[in-house]
Amino acid sequence: MMSIPRVAHSILVISLLGAADALAQGVIVQNPSPTTPQAASGLPDACKLLRQSDLEALFPGRPVTSKGPTLSPIYKGPQYAEGCQYGVQLPSPTSKLELTKFATFSIIKWGTQAKAQSEAAEAFASMREAREKLAANPSFHIRIEPLAGVGDEAFQETSDSDVIIRARKEDLLFYLSLGMYSPQTQPNAVALAAQVAKRWHAGAMIEAATPIASNTGVDIPADTRVSDTAPGDQWPDACALLTPDDVRAVFGDMKIDPPRKTMGQIKHYSRIDRVEDIPKPIRCSYEARESNLVDGRPQTIANSIDMIVSNVAATVESSKVRYVSAQKVGNADTPVVGLGDEASLSIMNQIYIRKGVLNVSLRVGGGERDQALHADARRRALELAKLVAAKLP
């Protein structure tokens, strides 16, 4: 009997081990990492049909990031880059931050067989019918419109968040969505979809005859938020609400200093912050003093009087919210009747008043360590508040 030489036997063992190692590697290759997918050659590639350079042309000067391709499911056969997504950094219209808007492209169906185009046309018609039924439900807030100039047939869906183009070019069915940002969103989405269609012919990818047309700039939408604060020219004069005559009527037994006026501003926070000067004083402060001899020693009683226009809201509902907030902050838990629409008093003798869209406060300070003086300051504060309430618009 002929025996296998020892050297040949060793080669056989090594070959068997190599085959096993190759089998293990084959398993790994069939399940590539999602971060580095490998599309089969000769098959469609979503990231070559929709390119990063297309987004950079439409959003000049803005950072564009590729999220990478998505491989088709294994059951479809040889895997290819079925989807591709890009993120575009855009200025926020309402803050100094930036927004990320996504451009997403996906191949729905393709094929090179003889009936591929007719099957794609049937699938497109079925898809359009299904989307139209969905759009007929008003709760989805989707608007569907026919679209010319993209492939052989196309339609667009518009919602509050996206513009989606669904199209067919010969045997290729695809959809492209672009996050809603400004009036540029719809024409940009159409331009991207049209460029994709130009890169497909006769069941294969081709180079487009011309590059996508570039935009000269990015249209930043305006901040359309409505302020809950009234314009500065609608704010009343704090020193007209509480005049020196009003103070003398209540503090006639004391010396009263001239009023000190404090001006204010309204700050509007947006992509570009804006400051609006309020033309009339929002605070009017008085000082009242009385000096006497007590047990042969001079004693001075002083009261500070502050009239503040806290806020003029754009709506009554907003004004009510501001009033409740001021109440809580000031611990004003004692209701006061007969002053505006609602009023309350704090333990610190500060009275909060709301009338319509206007919120004001009046405080008489002094006597915080003397019960009798503190009670007298409260009495005077309530008398002043009545004079103020009578002038509120």
Helices and strands as residue ranges (DSSP letters): H 6-30, H 46-49, H 52-58, E 64-71, G 74-76, E 81-91, E 98-109, H 116-135, G 138-140, E 143-147, E 153-158, E 162-169, E 172-179, H 185-198, E 200-201, E 204-205, G 232-234, H 238-241, H 244-250, E 255-256, E 260-268, E 274-294, E 297-312, H 316-330, E 334-335, E 342-345, E 350-355, E 358-365, H 371-389
